[in-house]
């Protein structure tokens, strides 16, 4: 069936179209439609970026702080510890180096989708000038390594090491961290910076484990098979038929590179991505040199204010993000007229995205299939100047699944609508767990007071103060989105939280506090703050096509408790700052040395 015509629709028609497109995609199994990669790809979790066979002696140590996770969250927390003069800490990460997301995501085309000048932290401190407005992943990974050297973090780091256990001891007020390399490290405090988009997921497509060709997930790109590198053509694909499943923000970046190198590329689409203009450009060194002290904080706050729909007078970053989100159409309308206006703006923003598809894609039928029919905040907006264009190439085939997803995988290929598409290689751009249980994503289950595990303590859902501390788990500080901050520029909230956790630890160490945890009342009050912000976001999200942002279109109170603070990210960061400035550890119970 050819898709519908491109005639602009009335608001009523658009509302109905969005509703129908959402309903097509709703699945009763929700998140259970996904499976863990390890159940399908034997060596999925193997690190393709290190030499195999690394061994070392177990480490037995006692420190003030263990930092679990050496991505931006862990690194910024450690940098703040250093700044506070706390040097007794160890960092642990399963990866072979610093970088977290940017260590694992080395797929071709990977790049920062937020302006580097507001994304990369501490540019004024390191004196680093990003080479482009949106730098590529290898540059971000190198910047992580630079931060590692700048703050002398390498000597503290245990890489290629998986945390297996985290146990609190009431008698000594210490945590013990145990790892898969038989390390045993005791510490007064633990910072868990376990990452947000790090646990990959695969679609549970029937037959997925029968595929006889080569397959991998984008977060473990197999250059040994594809040839090339993040910056070089994938020469190994020149005679290959390649399929990619998924058309989210990752696929949008990877597809142009696959299209350039593969003999044939089949893009299996369930929901089209919204793809606006990127307009990347090199950083002008004169402009960069002219920036006054304090420029980065000012620019970051301005960007975050725009992302929060605060409509500041100046839009410093002035890009696709800020133009699309200058008005937060999720905000609570002040009147019926205001509600209609917010909806009109959202429709118009998405109409711009849909018009661009017609402008770029030659074949009208293909163009029609590439149009997203949902609100602008339903999926992560993408900005790319080569993605839509590849669908004009004769070796690229869009296989639209009409919202139903891939039907079946066979030993030879992928079946959609009863037609088998034979492929030699299958790339899963199927995303990451976001709304699953926190401890599941962490891969270990901390045991707090009386040996109670975090999964037991949170059986009804998480309870925290600021998303950072939780009762029953003294001296354990988390950097995550669970009841914590969130923003399009995730580095903003990570930076704010990393500063906060280091401050709490420093304050405790300076004032002789041996144990710190939130009161039940403080956790309840924080939950009420979270809840107050959820309602409006849900009103919007529950009309959205399914995805990780709306828990695959469903949700209950338990999953709501894992939500992030939905107000402005500036408000979240400012809340942490003013809490610290009061200086009385409000809402925390403390024990001191006798
Ligand atoms: P997503 O979860 O956004 O996308 C997964 C894709 O797989 C979707 O298109 C989904 O379709 C598709 N899919 C799932 N199941 C099936 C199925 N059975 N058949 C066909 N298709 C299926 O993951 P991404 O890795 O693309 O992005 C995750 C997040 O990572 C982004 O939202 C963003 O926050 C971040 N990111 C950031 C970047 C940056 O530059 N900073 C770059 C890339 C990603 P459907 O939409 O229908 O569910």
Boltz pocket constraint, residues with backbone or C-beta under 6 A from the ligand:
constraints:
  - pocket:
      binder: B
      contacts: [[A, 25], [A, 111], [A, 112], [A, 113], [A, 114], [A, 197], [A, 203], [A, 204], [A, 205], [A, 245], [A, 246], [A, 247], [A, 248], [A, 249], [A, 250], [A, 251], [A, 253], [A, 268], [A, 269], [A, 270], [A, 271], [A, 380], [A, 401], [A, 403], [A, 404], [A, 405], [A, 406], [A, 429], [A, 430], [A, 431], [A, 432], [A, 546], [A, 547], [A, 548]]
      max_distance: 6.0
